Amino acid sequence: MRIITLLLSLTTIFCLSVASMGQVEMKPAPPIDEKSPDTLFIEKVTLAGSGQVAVKFEFANDQQLAALTIPITLKGGGYRIDSVSFADGRVAYLKMLPVTIQEDKKSVIFGAVCMTENYIPEGRGLMATLFLSTVEEEKNNPAIIDTTTIGPATLLFTKTNSVSFVPQFIAGSITHEKPAKPKE
């Protein structure tokens, strides 16, 4: 039963996120978990040049989880989303790790769903790595990596009893080192 419920929920969210670029009925967000807030952390990266950049996503949870939904957007110029990797992360053992990069390459929805595997255990560690490329004409512009709503997908962690909640969130960023001043 849990497999069917989770599969239907996640399939609906990801299918509708791509198809629902028109009107979306806004529903109130689920409550923040009050026990000891689970948290999604996004790395803050400083670059020396241009090319590809990897940004790590970590999460902490104090109870087992059945699913994670992570919609992310880039605020500011200079980058485009290339891919998401779950390698070496806490959810890498799962078979259902959906990723949908939006057409503008500025937003992505990714997640993890326990189907027949064990639930995601309590703890803290790497979830995924987001790979981005610099856009040459905007390469020195900073960017904020923030959560968003890509209708109907919102930032959610789902407990083993199928109750979803909004975790705490710490945004990430990409900035550039200032070039050293030439010696006179």
Secondary structure, 3 states (H helix, E strand, C coil): CHHHHHHHHHHHHHHHHHHCCCCCCCCCCCCECCCCCCEEEECEEEECCCCEEEEEEEEEECCCEEEEEEEEEEECCCEEEEEEECCCCCCCCCCECCEEECCCCCEEEEEEECCCCCCECCEEEEEEEEEEEECHHHCCCCEEEEECCECCECCEEEECCCCEEECEEECEEEEECCCCCCCC
